[in-house]
Amino acid sequence: MALLSLEGIETAYGDSQVLFGLSLDVAAGQVATLLGRNGMGKTTSIRSIMGLSRIRAGAIRFEGKPIHGLAPYEIAQAGIGLVPEGRQIFPNLSVRENLVATAANRRNAATPWTASRVLELFPPLAARRTSLGGLLSGGEQQMLAIGRALMTNPRLLILDEATEGLAPLVRSEIWDCLALLKAEGQSILVIDKNIDALLRLADRHHVIEKGRIVWTGDSAALAADEALQHRYLGV
């Protein structure tokens, strides 16, 4: 059974339909990607999963249970942690306050994420623990957004545009962090444009084109298919 399963999802904004029967699965312990050019429906897919955009048809199941009728906070409480596009940290709270604001261990994890553990994962944040979120650099804000999501101790971590707009060194730190999380068994669904990094990190890839999944496969298959990369990803 898949940890997360989208089955025939259709989502629209008013009369403008974005997703057309989209289906994908994320297995427990897996790092999966959702890839595609801008405007193809990646963020709408994430919004549909999180209940921020209501689906018109299809089903979304998490741990085998339907979640597509739940409110966003109920989906988060079910065990899905979101690192949204644009980070959306609380600018007027300190780093530590941002982390503890959403902290929860609803699943009684034996080694739950704590503020101290997050600061160990992201040393740059440790030096800024009393700084307001709005005063952090873009990279530090992204680290904080990931840490805030981890503080909910999610079964599934979703990152929308994981390294967009970040300096190369910071991007590398983010990828190293995600590799560590993968090694600990964290299930992850990630959207990003850095194909080389994703090929090294992810187990499974889903390519979206105009609201439909047009290709699914592993890193070896994606790396070998340059024509597919050029056609759908602009590589």
Residue frames relative to the residue before (quaternion, step in Angstrom):
aa qw qx qy qz dx dy dz
M 1.0000 0.0000 0.0000 0.0000 0.00 0.00 0.00
A 0.4479 -0.6901 0.5037 0.2635 3.57 -0.90 0.93
L 0.5207 -0.6043 0.4948 0.3450 3.57 -1.17 0.58
L 0.7755 0.0607 -0.0057 0.6284 3.57 0.97 -0.98
S 0.0095 0.8027 -0.5949 0.0402 3.55 -0.90 0.94
L 0.1069 -0.7540 0.6467 0.0438 3.54 -0.89 1.05
E 0.0549 -0.8226 0.5650 -0.0332 3.57 -0.69 1.11
G 0.8624 -0.1295 0.0551 0.4863 3.57 -0.47 1.24
I 0.1963 0.8290 -0.5039 0.1425 3.57 1.03 0.80
E 0.0241 -0.7530 0.6575 0.0097 3.52 -1.08 0.88
T 0.0392 0.7941 -0.6008 0.0832 3.55 -0.77 1.13
A 0.0318 -0.8018 0.5965 -0.0191 3.56 -1.01 0.84
Y 0.2707 -0.6885 0.6385 0.2121 3.51 -1.37 0.36
G 0.7968 -0.1020 0.0240 0.5951 3.56 -0.14 1.26
D 0.8001 -0.2246 0.1934 0.5215 3.58 -0.76 -1.05
S 0.6100 0.5627 -0.3442 0.4392 3.59 1.28 -0.09
Q 0.1729 -0.8036 0.5636 0.0819 3.57 -0.32 1.23
V 0.2240 -0.8008 0.5498 0.0790 3.57 -0.93 1.00
L 0.7816 0.2231 -0.1175 0.5705 3.59 0.92 -0.88
F 0.1129 -0.8064 0.5805 -0.0003 3.54 -0.91 1.04
G 0.8290 -0.2078 0.1057 0.5083 3.57 0.01 1.27
L 0.2333 0.8096 -0.5076 0.1805 3.58 1.07 0.71
S 0.0050 0.7875 -0.6149 0.0407 3.56 -0.95 0.98
L 0.2128 0.7472 -0.6164 0.1280 3.55 -1.08 0.81
D 0.2253 -0.7578 0.5991 0.1268 3.54 -1.30 0.50
V 0.1106 -0.7343 0.6617 0.1036 3.53 -1.28 0.54
A 0.2951 -0.7738 0.5388 0.1541 3.56 -0.68 1.11
A 0.6140 -0.5350 0.4241 0.3961 3.57 -1.24 0.41
G 0.8205 0.2178 -0.1867 0.4944 3.56 -0.94 0.92
Q 0.5835 0.6034 -0.3484 0.4172 3.56 1.32 0.01
V 0.2371 -0.6928 0.6491 0.2058 3.53 -1.29 0.48
A 0.0196 -0.8039 0.5924 -0.0484 3.55 -0.60 1.20
T 0.2450 -0.7644 0.5777 0.1482 3.55 -1.21 0.53
L 0.1761 -0.6990 0.6728 0.1662 3.49 -1.41 0.29
L 0.0419 -0.8425 0.5335 -0.0611 3.55 -0.33 1.33
G 0.3458 0.7238 -0.5576 0.2136 3.55 -1.18 0.57
R 0.6182 -0.5357 0.4157 0.3977 3.53 -1.28 0.29
N 0.6712 -0.4740 0.3765 0.4279 3.56 -1.31 0.21
G 0.8136 0.2932 -0.2125 0.4550 3.53 -1.13 0.74
M 0.5468 0.6439 -0.3858 0.3708 3.59 1.25 0.17
G 0.6718 -0.5313 0.2901 0.4268 3.60 1.26 -0.07
K 0.3621 0.7577 -0.4871 0.2400 3.61 1.20 0.19
T 0.7183 0.4319 -0.2626 0.4780 3.58 0.71 -1.05
T 0.6135 0.5329 -0.3556 0.4617 3.60 1.05 -0.65
S 0.5992 0.5488 -0.3546 0.4627 3.59 1.08 -0.65
I 0.6709 0.4839 -0.2923 0.4798 3.57 0.94 -0.91
R 0.6438 0.5161 -0.3206 0.4652 3.58 0.96 -0.82
S 0.6303 0.5258 -0.3299 0.4663 3.58 1.07 -0.70
I 0.6357 0.5271 -0.3252 0.4607 3.59 0.96 -0.87
M 0.7553 0.4132 -0.2091 0.4638 3.57 0.87 -0.99
G 0.5262 -0.6624 0.4035 0.3486 3.60 1.23 0.04
L 0.4577 0.6867 -0.4440 0.3492 3.58 1.26 0.27
S 0.7350 0.1609 -0.1385 0.6440 3.56 1.32 -0.40
R 0.3696 -0.7553 0.4992 0.2092 3.58 -0.62 1.11
I 0.3803 -0.7148 0.5363 0.2382 3.55 -0.93 0.88
R 0.3989 -0.7150 0.5283 0.2247 3.56 -1.20 0.61
A 0.7876 0.0059 0.0139 0.6159 3.55 1.20 -0.51
G 0.6687 0.4941 -0.3757 0.4093 3.52 -1.28 0.42
A 0.3273 -0.7302 0.5649 0.2015 3.56 -1.31 -0.17
I 0.1378 -0.7450 0.6466 0.0892 3.54 -1.22 0.67
R 0.0385 -0.8108 0.5834 -0.0271 3.55 -0.67 1.16
F 0.0938 -0.7650 0.6362 0.0339 3.52 -1.10 0.84
E 0.8145 -0.0445 -0.0573 0.5756 3.54 -0.60 1.21
G 0.7275 -0.4653 0.2210 0.4531 3.53 1.04 0.87
K 0.6710 0.4854 -0.2912 0.4789 3.59 1.27 -0.18
P 0.4870 -0.6652 0.4702 0.3149 3.62 -0.93 0.81
I 0.0919 -0.8059 0.5838 0.0360 3.58 -0.93 0.92
H 0.4943 0.7115 -0.4173 0.2742 3.61 1.22 -0.18
G 0.6794 0.4518 -0.3182 0.4827 3.61 1.19 -0.07
L 0.5504 0.6445 -0.3773 0.3732 3.56 1.28 -0.05
A 0.5474 -0.5772 0.4908 0.3554 3.53 -1.31 0.38
P 0.6666 -0.5210 0.3402 0.4104 3.62 -1.12 0.51
Y 0.6739 0.4892 -0.3223 0.4501 3.61 0.88 -0.83
E 0.6304 0.5268 -0.3371 0.4598 3.60 1.10 -0.62
I 0.6247 0.5197 -0.3304 0.4801 3.59 1.11 -0.70
A 0.6317 0.5123 -0.3282 0.4803 3.58 1.01 -0.76
Q 0.6744 0.4937 -0.2937 0.4638 3.58 0.94 -0.87
A 0.5985 0.5706 -0.3562 0.4350 3.59 1.18 -0.51
G 0.6643 -0.5390 0.2927 0.4272 3.58 1.22 -0.33
I 0.5677 0.5562 -0.4115 0.4462 3.59 1.14 0.53
G 0.1388 -0.7946 0.5892 0.0463 3.56 -0.73 1.12
L 0.1766 -0.8114 0.5543 0.0561 3.59 -0.76 1.07
V 0.1331 -0.7087 0.6864 0.0946 3.51 -1.12 0.89
P 0.2129 -0.8524 0.4617 0.1219 3.59 0.04 1.27
E 0.6124 -0.5039 0.4513 0.4091 3.51 -1.31 0.32
G 0.7847 0.2724 -0.2137 0.5141 3.58 -0.84 0.95
R 0.4807 -0.7322 0.3704 0.3092 3.58 1.39 0.19
Q 0.0226 0.8632 -0.5044 0.0016 3.60 0.85 -1.00
I 0.2254 0.7514 -0.5786 0.2231 3.56 0.87 0.95
F 0.5571 -0.5923 0.4542 0.3641 3.59 -1.26 0.30
P 0.3264 -0.8102 0.4458 0.1956 3.63 -0.21 1.22
N 0.7364 0.4205 -0.2336 0.4758 3.59 1.10 -0.63
L 0.6039 0.4897 -0.3788 0.5019 3.59 1.26 0.35
S 0.5362 -0.6127 0.4689 0.3426 3.55 -1.15 0.56
V 0.6991 -0.4329 0.3433 0.4540 3.55 -1.30 0.18
R 0.6932 0.4712 -0.2866 0.4639 3.57 0.79 -0.99
E 0.6509 0.5088 -0.3235 0.4613 3.60 0.96 -0.77
N 0.6016 0.5452 -0.3541 0.4641 3.59 1.06 -0.69
L 0.6848 0.5014 -0.2896 0.4425 3.56 0.93 -0.90
V 0.7464 0.4142 -0.2430 0.4608 3.58 0.78 -0.96
A 0.5030 0.6828 -0.4172 0.3266 3.60 1.21 -0.38
T 0.7942 0.2619 -0.1331 0.5319 3.60 0.98 -0.77
A 0.3667 0.7757 -0.4662 0.2159 3.60 1.25 0.07
A 0.1932 0.7545 -0.6095 0.1483 3.55 -1.02 0.90
N 0.1100 -0.7663 0.6291 0.0698 3.56 -1.16 0.65
R 0.0205 -0.8640 0.5026 -0.0211 3.53 0.72 1.16
R 0.7092 0.4411 -0.2561 0.4866 3.58 1.15 -0.55
N 0.3998 -0.7456 0.4534 0.2805 3.56 1.31 0.15
A 0.0653 0.8199 -0.5597 0.1011 3.55 0.84 1.03
A 0.5392 -0.6509 0.4316 0.3152 3.57 -0.98 0.86
T 0.7781 0.1252 -0.0671 0.6119 3.57 1.10 -0.74
P 0.0707 -0.8503 0.5208 0.0280 3.59 0.42 1.19
W 0.5580 -0.5673 0.4799 0.3696 3.51 -1.31 0.36
T 0.0532 -0.7682 0.6380 -0.0029 3.53 -1.00 0.97
A 0.6804 -0.4665 0.3525 0.4418 3.57 -1.26 0.22
S 0.6487 0.5213 -0.3225 0.4511 3.58 0.94 -0.83
R 0.6656 0.5024 -0.3051 0.4599 3.57 0.96 -0.84
V 0.6318 0.5180 -0.3299 0.4729 3.60 1.03 -0.74
L 0.6677 0.4962 -0.3050 0.4636 3.59 0.94 -0.84
E 0.6055 0.5205 -0.3559 0.4855 3.59 1.17 -0.46
L 0.6468 0.5190 -0.3121 0.4637 3.57 1.05 -0.77
F 0.7851 0.1884 -0.0763 0.5851 3.57 1.09 -0.82
P 0.2232 -0.8231 0.5078 0.1218 3.62 0.21 1.23
P 0.6136 0.5499 -0.3892 0.4119 3.68 0.92 -0.63
L 0.6456 0.5215 -0.3301 0.4498 3.59 1.09 -0.60
A 0.5779 0.6070 -0.3815 0.3899 3.58 1.09 -0.66
A 0.6830 0.4797 -0.2821 0.4730 3.56 1.03 -0.81
R 0.7346 0.3852 -0.2162 0.5150 3.58 1.25 -0.39
R 0.2703 0.8327 -0.4668 0.1253 3.60 1.23 0.22
T 0.7306 0.3920 -0.2451 0.5025 3.61 1.11 -0.55
S 0.5135 0.6503 -0.4170 0.3736 3.60 1.27 -0.06
L 0.5164 -0.6213 0.4857 0.3339 3.56 -1.15 0.62
G 0.6116 -0.5954 0.3880 0.3475 3.54 -1.09 0.79
G 0.6655 0.5295 -0.3014 0.4311 3.56 1.01 -0.79
L 0.6715 0.4900 -0.2974 0.4696 3.60 1.23 -0.30
L 0.5216 0.6436 -0.4106 0.3810 3.59 1.27 -0.04
S 0.5485 -0.5696 0.4877 0.3700 3.55 -1.28 0.36
G 0.6910 -0.4718 0.3385 0.4305 3.57 -1.26 0.25
G 0.6617 0.5102 -0.3013 0.4594 3.55 0.98 -0.85
E 0.6560 0.4984 -0.3075 0.4761 3.57 0.98 -0.85
Q 0.6318 0.5228 -0.3353 0.4639 3.59 1.03 -0.72
Q 0.6479 0.5048 -0.3282 0.4666 3.60 1.00 -0.74
M 0.6196 0.5229 -0.3355 0.4798 3.58 1.03 -0.74
L 0.6580 0.5099 -0.3018 0.4648 3.56 0.98 -0.87
A 0.6422 0.5212 -0.3261 0.4578 3.59 1.00 -0.80
I 0.6416 0.4972 -0.3219 0.4874 3.58 1.03 -0.75
G 0.6599 0.5129 -0.3066 0.4556 3.57 0.92 -0.91
R 0.6351 0.5289 -0.3291 0.4567 3.58 0.98 -0.80
A 0.6572 0.4923 -0.3112 0.4784 3.59 0.98 -0.81
L 0.6488 0.5177 -0.3234 0.4543 3.60 0.98 -0.79
M 0.6086 0.5811 -0.3485 0.4129 3.60 1.10 -0.65
T 0.6128 0.5094 -0.3600 0.4852 3.60 1.24 -0.18
N 0.3306 -0.7738 0.4724 0.2623 3.59 1.35 -0.06
P 0.1055 0.8542 -0.5018 0.0863 3.58 0.78 1.05
R 0.4807 -0.6031 0.5415 0.3347 3.56 -1.27 0.41
L 0.7847 0.1440 -0.0589 0.6000 3.57 1.10 -0.77
L 0.1625 -0.7662 0.6172 0.0745 3.55 -0.92 1.00
I 0.1069 -0.7910 0.6016 0.0296 3.59 -0.80 1.05
L 0.0688 -0.7904 0.6085 0.0145 3.56 -0.87 1.02
D 0.1641 -0.7820 0.5981 0.0622 3.56 -0.67 1.16
E 0.8105 -0.0883 -0.0231 0.5786 3.59 -0.42 1.31
A 0.1172 -0.8767 0.4643 0.0454 3.52 0.65 1.25
T 0.8338 0.1469 -0.0530 0.5296 3.62 0.92 -0.82
E 0.2798 0.7998 -0.4956 0.1907 3.59 1.20 0.34
G 0.8559 0.1605 -0.1306 0.4740 3.56 -0.93 0.96
L 0.5659 0.6140 -0.3847 0.3934 3.59 1.24 0.12
A 0.5784 -0.5766 0.4507 0.3604 3.55 -1.22 0.54
P 0.6623 -0.5443 0.3344 0.3915 3.61 -1.08 0.64
L 0.6598 0.5079 -0.3202 0.4518 3.61 0.91 -0.86
V 0.6633 0.4918 -0.3031 0.4757 3.58 0.98 -0.84
R 0.6064 0.5451 -0.3530 0.4588 3.58 1.02 -0.75
S 0.6443 0.5266 -0.3160 0.4558 3.55 0.97 -0.87
E 0.6424 0.5190 -0.3194 0.4648 3.58 1.00 -0.80
I 0.6405 0.5183 -0.3251 0.4641 3.58 1.01 -0.79
W 0.6621 0.4936 -0.3145 0.4680 3.60 0.91 -0.87
D 0.6283 0.5252 -0.3393 0.4630 3.59 1.00 -0.74
C 0.6307 0.5352 -0.3205 0.4616 3.56 1.03 -0.81
L 0.6808 0.4831 -0.2959 0.4643 3.58 0.88 -0.93
A 0.6108 0.5365 -0.3505 0.4651 3.59 1.09 -0.63
L 0.6390 0.5142 -0.3225 0.4726 3.59 1.02 -0.76
L 0.6467 0.5118 -0.3178 0.4678 3.58 0.99 -0.85
K 0.6275 0.5308 -0.3313 0.4634 3.58 1.01 -0.80
A 0.6542 0.5255 -0.3094 0.4473 3.57 0.94 -0.89
E 0.6751 0.4704 -0.2853 0.4915 3.58 1.18 -0.55
G 0.5940 -0.6110 0.3479 0.3908 3.58 1.30 0.02
Q 0.3967 0.7260 -0.4764 0.2975 3.59 1.25 0.25
S 0.3398 -0.7129 0.5769 0.2085 3.58 -0.89 0.94
I 0.0200 -0.8193 0.5699 -0.0598 3.57 -0.83 1.03
L 0.0803 -0.7288 0.6766 0.0675 3.54 -1.18 0.76
V 0.0092 -0.8422 0.5354 -0.0626 3.57 -0.52 1.19
I 0.1841 -0.7254 0.6546 0.1073 3.51 -1.20 0.78
D 0.2731 0.7356 -0.5905 0.1886 3.57 -0.87 0.94
K 0.4546 -0.6921 0.4973 0.2589 3.55 -1.28 0.37
N 0.5578 0.6099 -0.3859 0.4097 3.59 1.28 -0.15
I 0.2071 -0.8371 0.4954 0.1049 3.55 0.22 1.32
D 0.6380 0.5456 -0.3449 0.4199 3.61 0.89 -0.85
A 0.6747 0.4821 -0.2937 0.4755 3.58 0.92 -0.90
L 0.6666 0.5061 -0.3051 0.4543 3.57 0.97 -0.83
L 0.6134 0.5447 -0.3499 0.4522 3.59 1.06 -0.67
R 0.6699 0.4855 -0.2948 0.4782 3.58 1.08 -0.69
L 0.7422 0.4550 -0.2198 0.4403 3.57 1.02 -0.84
A 0.7864 0.4279 -0.1932 0.4015 3.54 0.69 -1.14
D 0.4321 -0.6816 0.5382 0.2431 3.52 -1.30 0.57
R 0.8122 0.1001 0.0153 0.5746 3.56 1.02 -0.84
H 0.1442 -0.7965 0.5850 0.0508 3.56 -1.00 0.86
H 0.1150 -0.7573 0.6399 0.0620 3.54 -1.16 0.77
V 0.1719 -0.7895 0.5841 0.0768 3.58 -0.74 1.06
I 0.1610 -0.8021 0.5728 0.0509 3.56 -0.78 1.09
E 0.0058 0.7733 -0.6330 0.0358 3.56 -1.04 0.87
K 0.8456 -0.1107 0.0305 0.5212 3.56 -0.67 1.16
G 0.7665 -0.4330 0.1964 0.4317 3.53 0.82 1.10
R 0.6911 0.4068 -0.2814 0.5270 3.59 1.25 0.27
I 0.4270 -0.6476 0.5543 0.3017 3.57 -1.12 0.60
V 0.1313 -0.8287 0.5433 0.0284 3.56 -0.58 1.19
W 0.7975 0.0620 -0.0451 0.5985 3.60 1.22 -0.22
T 0.0072 0.7660 -0.6427 0.0098 3.54 -1.14 0.77
G 0.3005 0.7541 -0.5471 0.2042 3.56 -0.93 0.85
D 0.6111 -0.5620 0.4091 0.3787 3.55 -1.31 -0.01
S 0.7326 -0.4446 0.2867 0.4284 3.57 -1.32 0.14
A 0.6296 0.5431 -0.3475 0.4335 3.59 0.98 -0.77
A 0.6758 0.4922 -0.2928 0.4641 3.57 0.94 -0.89
L 0.6636 0.4954 -0.3113 0.4661 3.60 0.96 -0.81
A 0.6556 0.5211 -0.3141 0.4472 3.57 0.93 -0.86
A 0.6966 0.4917 -0.2697 0.4475 3.56 1.06 -0.77
D 0.7028 0.4592 -0.2532 0.4808 3.59 1.19 -0.49
E 0.1246 -0.8309 0.5402 0.0464 3.57 0.24 1.26
A 0.6066 0.5591 -0.3592 0.4363 3.59 1.07 -0.65
L 0.6479 0.5053 -0.3164 0.4740 3.59 0.98 -0.81
Q 0.6413 0.5236 -0.3279 0.4551 3.57 0.93 -0.86
H 0.6697 0.4992 -0.2961 0.4632 3.57 0.92 -0.91
R 0.6929 0.5075 -0.2831 0.4268 3.57 0.90 -0.95
Y 0.8259 0.2718 -0.1097 0.4816 3.57 0.79 -1.00
L 0.7774 0.3511 -0.1729 0.4924 3.58 1.11 -0.59
G 0.4252 -0.7361 0.4427 0.2853 3.57 1.24 -0.15
V 0.3812 0.7330 -0.4760 0.3013 3.55 1.22 0.55
